[in-house]
Amino acid sequence: MNKEKVALITGGSRGLGENMAIKLAEKGLNVLITYQHNKEEADKTVNEIESLGQKAYALQLDVAKSNSFDAFADEVKNVLESQFDAKNLDYLVNNAGIGINAPISETTEEQLDALVNIHFKGVFFLTQKLLPMLSEGGGIVNISSGLARFSFPGYSVYGSMKAAIEALTRYQAKELGARQIRSNVVAPGAIETDFGGGTNKNDEGKRTAIASITALGRVGIPSDIGGVVTFLCSEDAKWVNGHRIEVSGGMLV
């Protein structure tokens, strides 16, 4: 794999994004990550990537604030030139997100707006702003969720936004095909991270319940996901386009 290729991962400072970044670096890619608040964690990820012999850099970004994307795109362009000696991104991984659990009867407009802004509007317009610097023959990986396929109470808005992302991905694949840019979805199942309050990691009752409905009999871990994203950001996946890959260990199959 070309060592000069560059991937950008939103929300790459911890959890799934951190593992994606490290896996990509292990495969010889340089990695640009974003973080919202925790620069210390982002710097740790950068240092780990650099220890693998790859270039890395972290930029602050709030994906809920689409009015900041023009300035962010300018930052990316400058960092590509100054830190990576590159003019283009090769891969964009739209990973950043939050989780809100609320029943339909109690979901507020503010909660819905937050999820729409982060999980759909942010992904749509950030991708739009970065398209001019995305390489011909490059790729987009959008992170969805198993909750776009199966349903659990409390995730109506989150699951609906992820279903929207899966539809958007197919449209991206269609519209960007002339530039040989592939767009695919990775849909994790339940993973033990700090996401959504960390209950998949800390709540033993929930962990037991998840394991009982998962064919492989356990809760997922971040390293279950990063390798699949890395595959899609490689020439090995050059004929995979407009596709959804669920990485859930067989939840509710």
N, C-alpha and C positions, 0 to 999 in steps of 0.2 A: 504494500500500500504506500502511496506517495506520502512521504513524511511532511511535505509542505502543505498538505490539505488542512483546512481549518474548519472546525465545528463550533457553532454557538449554541449554548444550552441555557435557557432561562431557568432561574431557580436552581443553579448548579452548585450551590454552596453546601448543601447537606441532603440527606435522605436519598431518594431515587436519583435526583439530579447529580449529586456528588458521585454516586456509583457510575452513572452514565459517563461522566466526565473522565473518570479514572480508567474505565474500560476502553474508551476511545483513545486515550493516551497510550494505553498498553498496546493498542493496535497501530500506533504510529501517527496519530493525528495530533495537531496542535489544537488547543481548546480555549475558547473565550466563554466565560460563564458570567451570569448576572446574579446579583443578590439584592434583596430589598433593604434589610436593616443590618444583618450580621456580617460585617466586613471581616471580623476575626475568623469566622468559619470559612468564608470565601478565600481568605488568604491561606488558610490551612490546605484547602483543596488545590489552590494554585501551587503551593509548595510541593504537595505530593505529586502533582503532574510533572513539575520540573524535575523532581527526583527520579522520574522515569525517563528523563532525557528529552522531554517535549516542552514546547513553549506554552505558556498559559498566562491569562490575564483575567481580572475580575472587574466588571463595571456595575455600578448601582443602577437599578431599574425597578420602578413600580409598574407592573404590567396593567394595573387598573387605570393608569393615567395615560390614555392614548394621546393626549395633547403634548406629551413629552417625547413622542416617538421620533419626530423629525430631528430633534436635538440628539437623541440617542443614536439614530442612524449616522449622524455626523461623527459622533464619538467612535462608533464602530469602525467607520471608514478610516479615521485617524489612527486608531489602535492597530488595525490591520497593517497599515503602512509602517508605523513606528515600532511595533512589537513583534509582528509576524512576517515583515517584509513581503506582504501580500496585498493584492488589490481586491480580492473577492473572498466571500464565504463559500465553502463547499457544501456545508450541511447546516440546517437550522432545526433545532429540537425545541419545540414549544412545550415546556414541562412545568413552568411555574404555576402554582395554584394554591387554593385554600379549600377547606371543607367546612360546610355549614350543615348541621343536622337539625331540621325542624319539620314537624308535620305540616301538611298543606294548610290545615285549619289555623296554624299559628305563624306561618311564614310571613315576614314583613316585607314591605316594598323595598326597604333598605337592604335586607338580606338578598332579595332577588336581584336588585341592581348590582350589588357587590359581586355576585356570582356571574352575572351576565358580563360585567365589565372585565373581569379577570379571565374567565374561561371561554368567552366567545369574542366579544368586541376586542379585547386585548390581543388575542391570537390572530384575529382577522387583520387588524390594522398594523400590528407589528410585522407580520409577514409581508403585508403590502409595502411597507416602508423599506424593508430589507431586500425585496425582490430585485431591485436594480443592481445590487452587489452580489447576488447569488449566482454562482458559476453555472454556465451551461453544463448540463449533465450532472448537476448537483442534486440535493435531495432535501425534503422536509419530512420531519417525523413529528406528528402531533400526538401528545399523550392524552388518551381518553381514560376510560375506566370500565371495569366489568359491569358497573352500575348502569351503563348504557344498554346492556343486554338483559340483566336480571334486576329485580326491584326489591329494595328493602325500605320499610317505612322511614321517612325523615329525609330522604335524599331525592325528592321529586325535582327540585330545581337543579341540583348538581348533576343528577343523571340526565336530565333533559339537555343541559348545556353540553355534556359530553356526547350525547347523541347528535347534537347540532354540529359539533366538531367533526364527528365521523362523516356527516354529510358534506361538510365543507371540504374535508380531505379529498373526497371523490371529485368535487368540482375543481380543486386545485390540480389534481392529477390530469383532468381533462384539459383545463385551460393552459397549463404550463408544459404540456407534453411537447409542444412545438420547440421548446427550449431544452428538451430532454431532461427536464427536472421532474423527479419522481416525488410523490407525496403519499405517505402511508401513516397508519395509525397503530400505536401500541396501546393496548388496553390492559393495565394491570388489574389483578384481583386484589384481595386484601393483603396488604404488606405491612410488616411491623416497622413503622417509622414514627416520627413525632407528628405526622399529619393528622389533622382533626382531633388533636388532644392526645394522641399517642395511645388510644385504647387498644389498637391492634397489637401493641407491644406490651402493655401493662395490665390489661383487664383479662384475667385468666378465664373467666366465664365466657367472654366474647371469643377468646382464642380457641377454646374448646369447641364452641359452636361453629366457628369458621372451619376448623379442622374436620368437623363431622360432615360438612357439606362439600368438602374438597376431595377430589379423587385421590390426590397424593397425600392427603391426611395431615396437612400442617398449614400454618400461616406462612405466607411468602416473606422473603427477605429481599433487601435492595439488590443484592447481587443476582437475584433471579431475573431482574429486568434489564440491567445495563448491557448485558451481552446481546440481547435481542435488538436494542437500539443501535448498538455497534454494528451488528450485521446489516441493518438497513442503511447505515452510513458507510457502505463499502461497495466495491465492485461485485462482490458475491451476490448482492441483491439488485443488480442492475436491471433485471426484468420483473421486479416486484413493484407494482404501482397501483395506487388506488385501493390498497388492501388493508384490512384490519387484522391484526394479530393479537389475540387475547392471550395474556400471560398470567394465568390464574391458578395453575396447578389442576385445572379441571373443576372449577367451582360450578355447582349446579348443572353438571352435564347430563 
